[in-house]
């Protein structure tokens, strides 16, 4: 009985992960950037959790904000504030696949927001950011809806 429950849970998790990675936006539980305020990364240079009461739907995901001003800024120019590669790992995108990300791996480079899979991957990515960004920019159009 336990084994069949574990197998069922694993199958369900695999389906959810596959579906999530088919989306253009990496959204955990339907929330982009795990519910963090995209604008705050630029304006306050830190990760700030958004509020469910300040939610805006864009590209099939809910974007949460810590303030009405941040939500208004995002609504006016979502492409300016949304993370590159839909919030998927910048390094992974450069390698030709979508990978989930951790919010604490964020970086703003040339006024664009990037995330990585984890701190170790971010260390690799930071060493050759310009080339990884160039490669990921070329690969993203083919990856974004897969």
Buried (B, 14 or more C-beta within 10 A) or exposed (E): EEEEEEEEEEEEEEEEEEEBBEBBBBBBEBBBBBBBBBBBBBBEEEBBBBBEEBBBEBBEBBBBBBBEEBBEBBEEEBEBBBBBBBBBBBBBBBBEEBBBBBBEBBBEEEEBBBBBBBEEBBEEBBEEBEEBBEBBBEBBEEBBEE
